[in-house]
Amino acid sequence: MRKIAFLFCCALLFAGCQRMNIGPKGAGEYVVASASVPYEEISRGALKKKVLKQAEINALEKATRVFLSSNSTVEFPQEVKKQIIDNPSGYIRRSYITSAYRRGETFYAEARVMILVSDLAAKIKELESADYVKKTNIFVASRELIENEVSLKQYCRQGIYKALKDYPYLLIDGGNLSQNNLENYNQIVDKAKKEGARYIILADASAEELGSAAQLTTSFKPVRAKANIQVIAASNYQVIAESSEGFSGLDGVLSIAQQKALTGACENAALQIAEPVNLAIHSAKTFKFIINDVNSIERLEELQNIMRQLREVEDFALVKYTNSNATFEVQANIRNSEEFAAQILRKYYANFTVERTTPDLVEMTFK
C-alpha cells in the first residue's frame, strides 16, 4: 500500500513539474512580465500557451536589460539578441500565468517567469567582454547653414567623425538640430540619454562664399566656414567643453568648396574638445557598490534607476548578481565613497542601511 502511495505521489510530482515547465538548472529569479496575443477561436488553454511564450520572451528581455552595461540598455547588441533573446529556452527554468483575460480582439496575460540569472549574467559578461575596448557613447548632432539656408548634407558631422575616429568613443548619429535645440538643449540631451549616450556633442556650423575674393578669379570659389561646438554631460546637463574654429575651402566647384570649409571647421573644433572629454571621462571616481537583499529583478531595476537619477553618476555596470546580492561598478564625479552613500541616503533613506564604506567600496542593504 505504501509503495502504491509513493508511486502515486511521484506521478503527481511529475505532472506538477510538467505544468511548471521546468527547464535547465541554475540560480533563478522570478520576473513578472505581461504579454498579449491576437484573440483566436481556439481553446483557452491553447491561447494561454501562446501568450505565456510571449511573456517568457518579455521577461527575458527585461532581465537582459538589467545585466547589460548602462550604455547598452535601449537596444540589444546584435550578439546578445542572437544568442540570448532569440534562444530563450536556455535561460528559463519555469513559468506560469497569474492572470489572463480577453479584451476585444486581444488576449492578455501576466506571468511569473523564472530566469536563470546567474547563467544570463555570465553569458552577457562574456559577450560584452568580446569588445576588447569599452567605448564611451557620444551623441553627435549638428546644425549646418550654407549661405544662411539650412543644409542637411551633414558636412559638419563628417568633420567631427574624422577628428574623433581614433579615440575610444562610439559616435551615435543624432541628426540635425534646430535653433530651439541650440538655445535649450535639455530635450536633445534627454533623447541622447535614451540612446545610451554619456556625452552629447552639439555643433553649430555655417559657411558663406567670400564674395570679394570670388570676383578676383573665375576658376576657384572660396568659402569660409565657422563652427561652434559644445559638449554636454548626459548625467547632469552641464557643459564640459566648448570650442570655436574657422576654416576656408577653395575649389572650382562651389559645393565642394562648401564641403571642404564646413568639414574642416568642424574637424578642427572637434579636435579641441577631444582632450577635455578624455579628462571628464577619467576624472570620475570608480568604486564598487554592493547591495544586499535585492531579492528581485524589479528591485534591481529600481537600483539602476536610482543611479541614473543621481546627477553625480557618470556610468555604472552590474558586474555580479548572486544570492540576491548585487555588485555594481560605479563611476561618479564625487569626492569619495562616503559622499556617494550620503547622496543615496539623502534621497532614498527609507530604502537602505549602510553596512560599510572604504575608499573604493560602498556596501548597503536593501530594506
Sine and cosine of phi, psi and omega as CSV:
sin_phi,cos_phi,sin_psi,cos_psi,sin_omega,cos_omega
0.00,0.00,-0.67,0.74,0.03,-1.00
-0.89,0.45,-0.60,0.80,0.00,-1.00
-0.90,0.43,-0.66,0.75,0.01,-1.00
-0.90,0.43,-0.67,0.74,0.01,-1.00
-0.89,0.45,-0.64,0.76,0.02,-1.00
-0.89,0.46,-0.70,0.71,0.01,-1.00
-0.90,0.43,-0.62,0.79,0.02,-1.00
-0.90,0.45,-0.66,0.75,0.04,-1.00
-0.90,0.44,-0.65,0.76,0.03,-1.00
-0.89,0.46,-0.65,0.76,0.00,-1.00
-0.90,0.44,-0.67,0.74,0.04,-1.00
-0.89,0.45,-0.66,0.75,0.01,-1.00
-0.90,0.44,-0.66,0.75,0.01,-1.00
-0.90,0.44,-0.68,0.74,0.02,-1.00
-0.91,0.42,-0.63,0.78,0.02,-1.00
-0.90,0.43,-0.63,0.77,0.03,-1.00
-0.88,0.47,-0.64,0.77,0.04,-1.00
-0.89,0.46,-0.67,0.74,-0.01,-1.00
-0.91,0.40,-0.56,0.83,-0.01,-1.00
-0.99,0.15,-0.07,1.00,0.08,-1.00
0.85,0.52,0.77,0.64,-0.03,-1.00
-0.90,0.44,0.74,-0.67,-0.03,-1.00
-0.89,-0.46,-0.55,-0.83,-0.05,-1.00
-0.92,0.40,0.35,-0.94,-0.01,-1.00
-0.99,0.15,0.26,-0.97,0.01,-1.00
0.57,-0.82,0.21,-0.98,0.03,-1.00
-0.96,0.29,0.85,-0.53,-0.12,-0.99
-0.86,-0.51,0.39,-0.92,0.11,-0.99
-0.70,-0.71,0.68,-0.74,0.06,-1.00
-0.97,0.25,0.70,-0.72,0.07,-1.00
-0.84,-0.54,0.77,-0.64,0.04,-1.00
-1.00,0.04,0.77,-0.64,-0.01,-1.00
-0.61,-0.80,0.56,-0.83,0.08,-1.00
-0.97,-0.26,0.38,-0.92,0.02,-1.00
-0.39,-0.92,0.30,-0.96,0.06,-1.00
-0.54,-0.84,0.48,-0.88,0.07,-1.00
-0.66,-0.75,0.42,-0.91,0.08,-1.00
-0.87,0.50,0.67,-0.74,0.01,-1.00
-0.94,0.33,0.67,-0.74,0.03,-1.00
-0.77,-0.64,0.42,-0.91,0.04,-1.00
-0.99,0.13,0.91,0.41,0.07,-1.00
-0.78,-0.62,0.03,-1.00,-0.05,-1.00
-0.91,0.42,0.44,-0.90,0.01,-1.00
-0.88,0.47,-0.58,0.82,0.03,-1.00
-0.88,0.47,-0.66,0.75,0.01,-1.00
-0.92,0.38,-0.62,0.78,0.05,-1.00
-0.90,0.45,-0.68,0.73,-0.01,-1.00
-0.91,0.41,-0.55,0.83,0.03,-1.00
-0.91,0.41,-0.66,0.75,0.00,-1.00
-0.92,0.39,-0.70,0.71,-0.05,-1.00
-0.95,0.32,-0.51,0.86,0.05,-1.00
-0.91,0.41,-0.62,0.78,0.03,-1.00
-0.87,0.49,-0.66,0.75,0.04,-1.00
-0.93,0.37,-0.62,0.79,0.03,-1.00
-0.89,0.45,-0.60,0.80,0.05,-1.00
-0.88,0.48,-0.69,0.72,0.02,-1.00
-0.89,0.45,-0.69,0.72,0.01,-1.00
-0.88,0.47,-0.64,0.77,0.02,-1.00
-0.92,0.39,-0.65,0.76,0.01,-1.00
-0.91,0.41,-0.65,0.76,0.05,-1.00
-0.88,0.47,-0.66,0.75,0.00,-1.00
-0.88,0.48,-0.71,0.70,0.01,-1.00
-0.93,0.37,-0.62,0.78,-0.02,-1.00
-0.88,0.47,-0.66,0.75,0.01,-1.00
-0.86,0.51,-0.57,0.82,-0.02,-1.00
-0.91,0.41,-0.60,0.80,-0.09,-1.00
-1.00,0.02,-0.23,0.97,0.09,-1.00
-0.94,0.34,0.47,-0.88,0.10,-1.00
-0.83,0.55,0.44,-0.90,-0.12,-0.99
-0.88,0.48,-0.41,0.91,0.01,-1.00
-1.00,0.04,0.24,0.97,-0.01,-1.00
-0.75,-0.67,0.45,0.89,-0.16,-0.99
-1.00,0.04,-0.16,0.99,-0.07,-1.00
-1.00,-0.02,-0.75,0.66,-0.05,-1.00
-0.83,-0.56,0.73,-0.69,-0.04,-1.00
-0.94,0.34,0.76,-0.65,0.14,-0.99
-0.83,0.56,0.45,-0.89,-0.13,-0.99
-0.83,0.56,-0.72,0.69,-0.04,-1.00
-0.93,0.36,-0.55,0.84,0.05,-1.00
-0.91,0.42,-0.69,0.72,0.03,-1.00
-0.90,0.44,-0.70,0.72,-0.08,-1.00
-0.92,0.39,-0.70,0.72,-0.14,-0.99
-1.00,-0.08,-0.25,0.97,-0.03,-1.00
-0.87,-0.49,-0.89,0.46,-0.10,-0.99
-0.89,0.45,-0.64,0.76,-0.02,-1.00
-0.99,0.16,-0.11,0.99,0.03,-1.00
-0.72,-0.69,0.93,0.36,-0.16,-0.99
-0.96,0.28,-0.36,0.93,-0.16,-0.99
-0.87,0.49,-0.51,0.86,-0.04,-1.00
-0.96,0.27,-0.12,0.99,-0.06,-1.00
-0.84,-0.54,0.18,0.98,-0.01,-1.00
-0.84,-0.54,0.83,-0.55,0.02,-1.00
-1.00,0.02,-0.75,0.66,-0.02,-1.00
-0.41,-0.91,0.24,-0.97,0.03,-1.00
-0.34,-0.94,0.43,-0.90,0.09,-1.00
-0.40,-0.92,0.45,-0.89,-0.02,-1.00
-1.00,0.06,0.74,-0.67,0.05,-1.00
-0.99,-0.11,-0.46,0.89,0.08,-1.00
-0.40,-0.92,0.54,-0.84,0.01,-1.00
-0.49,-0.87,0.61,-0.79,0.01,-1.00
-0.33,-0.94,0.33,-0.94,0.04,-1.00
-0.97,-0.26,0.68,-0.73,0.13,-0.99
-0.70,-0.71,0.95,-0.32,-0.05,-1.00
0.90,0.43,-0.82,-0.57,-0.03,-1.00
-0.98,-0.18,0.35,0.94,-0.02,-1.00
-0.79,-0.61,0.62,-0.78,0.03,-1.00
-0.94,-0.35,0.85,-0.52,-0.09,-1.00
-0.95,-0.33,0.42,-0.91,0.09,-1.00
-0.41,-0.91,0.45,-0.89,0.19,-0.98
-0.87,-0.50,0.67,-0.74,-0.10,-0.99
-0.69,-0.73,0.38,-0.93,0.17,-0.99
-0.95,-0.31,0.82,-0.57,-0.09,-1.00
-0.83,-0.55,0.84,-0.54,0.04,-1.00
-1.00,0.09,0.92,-0.40,0.01,-1.00
-0.99,-0.13,0.70,-0.71,0.05,-1.00
-0.98,0.19,1.00,0.10,-0.19,-0.98
-0.92,0.40,-0.55,0.83,-0.01,-1.00
-0.92,0.40,-0.69,0.73,0.04,-1.00
-0.92,0.40,-0.65,0.76,-0.01,-1.00
-0.90,0.45,-0.73,0.69,-0.01,-1.00
-0.88,0.47,-0.67,0.74,-0.01,-1.00
-0.90,0.43,-0.64,0.76,-0.01,-1.00
-0.93,0.38,-0.68,0.73,0.00,-1.00
-0.90,0.43,-0.66,0.75,0.03,-1.00
-0.88,0.48,-0.65,0.76,0.03,-1.00
-0.89,0.46,-0.69,0.72,-0.03,-1.00
-0.93,0.35,-0.64,0.77,0.01,-1.00
-0.94,0.33,-0.52,0.85,0.02,-1.00
-0.93,0.36,-0.31,0.95,0.02,-1.00
-0.91,0.42,-0.43,0.90,0.12,-0.99
-0.99,0.14,0.98,-0.18,-0.18,-0.98
-0.93,0.37,-0.29,0.96,0.09,-1.00
-0.87,-0.49,0.85,-0.52,0.08,-1.00
-0.99,0.16,0.89,-0.45,-0.08,-1.00
-0.99,-0.12,0.51,-0.86,0.09,-1.00
-1.00,0.00,0.82,-0.57,-0.01,-1.00
-0.97,0.26,0.80,-0.60,0.04,-1.00
-0.79,-0.61,0.81,-0.59,-0.01,-1.00
-1.00,0.02,0.81,-0.59,-0.08,-1.00
-0.88,-0.47,0.88,-0.48,0.03,-1.00
-0.73,-0.68,0.50,-0.87,-0.08,-1.00
-0.53,-0.85,0.37,-0.93,0.21,-0.98
-0.85,-0.53,0.76,-0.65,0.00,-1.00
-0.86,-0.51,0.75,-0.66,0.11,-0.99
-0.88,-0.47,0.78,-0.62,0.11,-0.99
-0.87,-0.49,0.88,-0.48,-0.09,-1.00
0.79,0.61,0.69,0.73,0.05,-1.00
0.91,0.41,0.22,0.98,0.09,-1.00
-0.94,-0.35,0.65,-0.76,0.00,-1.00
-0.90,0.44,0.76,-0.65,0.02,-1.00
-0.91,-0.41,0.62,-0.79,0.03,-1.00
-0.94,-0.34,0.34,0.94,-0.10,-0.99
-0.98,0.18,-0.26,0.97,0.10,-1.00
0.91,0.42,0.50,0.87,0.04,-1.00
-0.89,0.45,-0.62,0.79,-0.03,-1.00
-0.89,0.45,-0.73,0.68,-0.01,-1.00
-0.90,0.44,-0.53,0.85,0.08,-1.00
-0.87,0.50,-0.65,0.76,0.03,-1.00
-0.92,0.40,-0.64,0.77,0.02,-1.00
-0.90,0.43,-0.71,0.70,0.02,-1.00
-0.86,0.50,-0.66,0.76,-0.01,-1.00
-0.90,0.44,-0.66,0.75,-0.03,-1.00
-0.92,0.39,-0.56,0.83,-0.15,-0.99
-0.96,-0.28,0.15,0.99,-0.12,-0.99
-0.89,0.45,-0.46,0.89,-0.04,-1.00
-1.00,-0.09,0.06,1.00,0.03,-1.00
-1.00,-0.06,0.41,-0.91,-0.02,-1.00
-0.98,0.20,0.84,0.55,0.03,-1.00
-0.89,-0.45,0.58,-0.81,0.20,-0.98
-0.98,-0.21,0.95,-0.32,-0.08,-1.00
-1.00,0.05,0.83,-0.55,-0.02,-1.00
-0.97,-0.23,0.81,-0.59,-0.02,-1.00
-0.94,0.33,0.91,-0.41,-0.04,-1.00
-0.99,-0.12,0.04,1.00,0.07,-1.00
0.98,0.21,-0.38,-0.93,-0.13,-0.99
-0.99,-0.16,0.61,-0.79,-0.01,-1.00
-0.99,-0.13,0.43,-0.90,0.16,-0.99
-0.97,-0.25,0.16,-0.99,0.07,-1.00
-0.87,0.50,-0.60,0.80,0.01,-1.00
-0.90,0.44,-0.63,0.78,0.04,-1.00
-0.88,0.48,-0.62,0.78,-0.02,-1.00
-0.95,0.31,-0.56,0.83,-0.01,-1.00
-0.98,0.19,-0.57,0.82,0.04,-1.00
-0.69,-0.73,0.99,-0.14,-0.15,-0.99
-1.00,0.00,0.07,1.00,-0.04,-1.00
-0.84,0.54,-0.66,0.75,-0.04,-1.00
-0.91,0.42,-0.66,0.75,-0.01,-1.00
-0.95,0.32,-0.52,0.85,0.07,-1.00
-0.92,0.38,-0.66,0.75,0.04,-1.00
-0.87,0.49,-0.65,0.76,0.05,-1.00
-0.89,0.45,-0.69,0.73,0.00,-1.00
-0.89,0.45,-0.62,0.78,0.01,-1.00
-0.88,0.47,-0.61,0.79,0.04,-1.00
-0.92,0.39,-0.41,0.91,0.05,-1.00
-1.00,0.06,0.03,1.00,0.03,-1.00
1.00,0.09,0.31,0.95,-0.05,-1.00
-0.99,0.15,0.61,-0.79,0.07,-1.00
-1.00,-0.08,-0.52,0.86,0.04,-1.00
-0.71,-0.71,0.37,-0.93,0.00,-1.00
-0.79,-0.61,0.79,-0.62,0.11,-0.99
-0.98,-0.18,0.86,-0.51,0.07,-1.00
-0.93,-0.36,0.87,-0.49,-0.04,-1.00
-0.89,-0.45,0.71,-0.71,0.06,-1.00
-0.84,-0.55,0.93,-0.36,-0.11,-0.99
-0.77,-0.64,0.52,-0.85,0.04,-1.00
-0.58,-0.81,0.45,-0.89,-0.01,-1.00
-0.64,-0.77,0.64,-0.77,0.04,-1.00
-0.63,-0.78,0.59,-0.81,0.06,-1.00
-0.95,0.32,0.66,-0.76,0.04,-1.00
-0.99,0.13,0.99,-0.15,-0.12,-0.99
-0.87,0.49,-0.72,0.69,-0.06,-1.00
-0.91,0.42,-0.65,0.76,0.03,-1.00
-0.94,0.34,-0.54,0.84,-0.03,-1.00
-0.91,0.42,-0.45,0.89,-0.02,-1.00
-0.96,0.27,-0.30,0.95,-0.04,-1.00
-0.98,0.17,-0.32,0.95,-0.02,-1.00
-0.57,-0.82,0.48,-0.88,0.02,-1.00
-0.95,-0.30,-0.12,0.99,-0.09,-1.00
-1.00,-0.09,-0.41,0.91,-0.02,-1.00
-0.80,-0.60,0.55,-0.84,0.00,-1.00
-0.93,-0.38,0.94,-0.34,0.03,-1.00
-1.00,0.07,0.71,-0.71,0.00,-1.00
-0.75,-0.66,0.67,-0.74,0.05,-1.00
-0.91,-0.42,0.75,-0.66,0.01,-1.00
-0.83,-0.56,0.45,-0.89,0.10,-0.99
-0.71,-0.70,0.54,-0.84,-0.03,-1.00
-0.70,-0.72,0.69,-0.72,0.10,-0.99
-0.88,-0.48,0.78,-0.62,-0.04,-1.00
-0.83,-0.56,0.69,-0.73,0.16,-0.99
-0.86,-0.52,0.59,-0.80,0.11,-0.99
-0.89,-0.45,0.83,-0.56,-0.06,-1.00
-0.94,-0.35,0.68,-0.73,0.11,-0.99
-0.99,0.13,0.83,-0.55,-0.04,-1.00
-0.90,0.43,-0.46,0.89,-0.08,-1.00
-0.94,0.35,-0.56,0.83,-0.09,-1.00
-0.68,-0.73,0.14,0.99,0.08,-1.00
0.91,0.42,0.32,0.95,-0.03,-1.00
-1.00,-0.04,0.58,-0.82,0.08,-1.00
-0.97,0.22,0.85,-0.53,-0.02,-1.00
-0.96,-0.28,-0.23,0.97,0.02,-1.00
-0.34,-0.94,0.53,-0.85,0.06,-1.00
-0.60,-0.80,0.50,-0.87,0.07,-1.00
-0.41,-0.91,0.43,-0.90,0.07,-1.00
-0.66,-0.75,0.76,-0.65,-0.02,-1.00
-0.61,-0.79,0.45,-0.90,0.10,-0.99
-0.86,-0.52,0.32,-0.95,-0.01,-1.00
-0.34,-0.94,0.56,-0.83,0.01,-1.00
-0.93,-0.36,0.63,-0.78,0.06,-1.00
-0.87,-0.49,0.63,-0.77,-0.03,-1.00
-0.70,-0.72,0.82,-0.58,0.03,-1.00
-0.30,-0.95,0.38,-0.92,0.04,-1.00
-0.93,0.37,-0.38,0.92,0.04,-1.00
-0.97,-0.25,0.83,-0.56,-0.11,-0.99
-0.85,0.52,-0.70,0.72,-0.06,-1.00
-0.89,0.45,-0.57,0.82,0.02,-1.00
-0.95,0.33,-0.62,0.79,0.06,-1.00
-0.89,0.46,-0.62,0.78,0.04,-1.00
-0.90,0.43,-0.68,0.73,0.02,-1.00
-0.88,0.47,-0.72,0.69,0.00,-1.00
-0.86,0.51,-0.69,0.73,-0.05,-1.00
-0.92,0.39,-0.74,0.67,-0.02,-1.00
-0.92,0.39,-0.69,0.72,0.00,-1.00
-0.89,0.47,-0.70,0.71,-0.02,-1.00
-0.91,0.41,-0.67,0.75,0.00,-1.00
-0.89,0.45,-0.70,0.72,-0.03,-1.00
-0.95,0.30,-0.56,0.83,0.07,-1.00
-0.89,0.45,-0.73,0.68,0.00,-1.00
-0.90,0.45,-0.65,0.76,0.02,-1.00
-0.91,0.40,-0.63,0.78,0.00,-1.00
-0.92,0.39,-0.59,0.80,0.05,-1.00
-0.88,0.47,-0.52,0.86,-0.02,-1.00
-0.95,0.32,-0.45,0.89,-0.06,-1.00
-0.99,-0.13,-0.10,0.99,-0.06,-1.00
-0.88,0.48,-0.72,0.70,-0.04,-1.00
-0.93,0.36,-0.69,0.73,0.09,-1.00
-0.85,0.52,-0.58,0.81,0.06,-1.00
-0.91,0.41,-0.69,0.73,0.05,-1.00
-0.85,0.52,-0.69,0.72,0.01,-1.00
-0.89,0.46,-0.65,0.76,0.02,-1.00
-0.90,0.43,-0.66,0.75,0.00,-1.00
-0.88,0.47,-0.68,0.73,-0.12,-0.99
-1.00,-0.06,-0.04,1.00,0.02,-1.00
-0.99,0.12,-0.31,0.95,-0.01,-1.00
-0.93,0.36,0.64,-0.77,0.04,-1.00
-0.98,0.19,0.69,-0.72,0.01,-1.00
-0.95,-0.32,0.77,-0.64,0.04,-1.00
-0.45,-0.89,0.22,-0.97,0.03,-1.00
-1.00,0.01,0.64,-0.77,0.06,-1.00
-0.84,-0.54,0.95,-0.30,-0.04,-1.00
-0.97,-0.24,0.76,-0.65,0.01,-1.00
-0.81,-0.58,0.86,-0.51,0.01,-1.00
-1.00,-0.03,0.42,-0.91,0.09,-1.00
0.87,0.50,0.70,0.71,0.07,-1.00
-0.94,0.34,-0.78,0.63,0.19,-0.98
0.96,0.27,-0.19,0.98,0.03,-1.00
-0.33,-0.94,0.42,-0.91,0.06,-1.00
-0.89,0.45,-0.58,0.81,-0.01,-1.00
-0.89,0.46,-0.65,0.76,0.02,-1.00
-0.96,0.29,-0.49,0.87,0.10,-1.00
-0.90,0.43,-0.66,0.75,0.10,-1.00
-0.88,0.48,-0.65,0.76,0.00,-1.00
-0.88,0.48,-0.65,0.76,0.05,-1.00
-0.87,0.49,-0.70,0.71,0.00,-1.00
-0.90,0.43,-0.62,0.79,0.04,-1.00
-0.91,0.42,-0.58,0.81,0.07,-1.00
-0.87,0.49,-0.71,0.71,-0.02,-1.00
-0.93,0.37,-0.55,0.84,0.06,-1.00
-0.91,0.40,-0.50,0.86,-0.05,-1.00
-0.99,0.13,-0.30,0.96,0.02,-1.00
-0.98,0.21,0.89,-0.46,-0.09,-1.00
-0.89,0.46,-0.44,0.90,-0.06,-1.00
-0.97,0.24,-0.35,0.94,-0.07,-1.00
-0.98,0.17,0.84,-0.54,0.03,-1.00
-1.00,0.04,-0.69,0.73,-0.07,-1.00
-0.36,-0.93,0.37,-0.93,0.09,-1.00
-0.39,-0.92,0.38,-0.93,0.05,-1.00
-0.53,-0.85,0.69,-0.73,0.09,-1.00
-0.98,0.21,0.91,-0.42,-0.07,-1.00
-0.97,-0.23,-0.28,0.96,-0.02,-1.00
-0.35,-0.94,0.65,-0.76,0.08,-1.00
-0.54,-0.84,0.98,-0.21,-0.01,-1.00
-0.66,-0.75,0.60,-0.80,0.03,-1.00
0.78,0.63,0.62,0.78,0.04,-1.00
0.92,0.40,0.26,0.97,0.09,-1.00
-0.94,-0.35,0.72,-0.69,-0.08,-1.00
-0.92,-0.39,0.58,-0.81,0.10,-1.00
-0.82,-0.58,0.86,-0.51,0.05,-1.00
-0.95,-0.32,0.51,-0.86,0.24,-0.97
-0.98,-0.22,0.85,-0.53,-0.14,-0.99
-0.88,-0.47,0.68,-0.73,0.15,-0.99
-0.90,-0.43,0.84,-0.54,-0.08,-1.00
-0.61,-0.79,0.58,-0.81,0.11,-0.99
-0.99,0.11,1.00,0.09,-0.15,-0.99
-0.47,-0.88,0.47,-0.88,-0.11,-0.99
-0.94,0.35,-0.66,0.75,-0.05,-1.00
-0.34,-0.94,0.11,-0.99,-0.06,-1.00
-0.92,0.39,-0.52,0.86,0.03,-1.00
-0.89,0.46,-0.62,0.78,0.02,-1.00
-0.92,0.39,-0.59,0.81,0.06,-1.00
-0.89,0.46,-0.72,0.70,0.02,-1.00
-0.87,0.49,-0.64,0.77,0.00,-1.00
-0.91,0.41,-0.60,0.80,0.03,-1.00
-0.89,0.47,-0.67,0.74,0.00,-1.00
-0.93,0.38,-0.71,0.71,-0.01,-1.00
-0.91,0.42,-0.56,0.83,-0.01,-1.00
-0.89,0.46,-0.60,0.80,-0.05,-1.00
-0.99,-0.13,-0.50,0.87,-0.13,-0.99
-0.75,-0.66,0.67,0.75,-0.13,-0.99
-0.80,0.59,-0.66,0.75,-0.11,-0.99
-0.93,0.36,-0.26,0.97,-0.11,-0.99
-1.00,-0.09,-0.25,0.97,-0.17,-0.99
-0.68,-0.73,0.44,-0.90,0.27,-0.96
-0.82,-0.57,0.60,-0.80,0.00,-1.00
-1.00,0.04,0.80,-0.60,0.02,-1.00
-1.00,-0.04,-0.70,0.71,0.01,-1.00
-0.24,-0.97,0.39,-0.92,0.14,-0.99
-0.68,-0.73,0.60,-0.80,0.13,-0.99
-0.74,-0.68,0.09,-1.00,0.00,-1.00
-0.82,0.57,-0.48,0.87,-0.03,-1.00
-0.81,-0.59,0.44,0.90,-0.04,-1.00
-0.44,-0.90,0.63,-0.78,0.18,-0.98
-0.78,-0.63,0.78,-0.62,0.06,-1.00
-0.85,-0.53,0.80,-0.61,0.01,-1.00
-0.75,-0.66,0.27,-0.96,0.11,-0.99
-0.88,-0.47,0.74,-0.67,0.04,-1.00
-0.99,0.17,0.86,-0.51,0.00,-1.00
-0.96,0.27,0.00,0.00,0.00,0.00
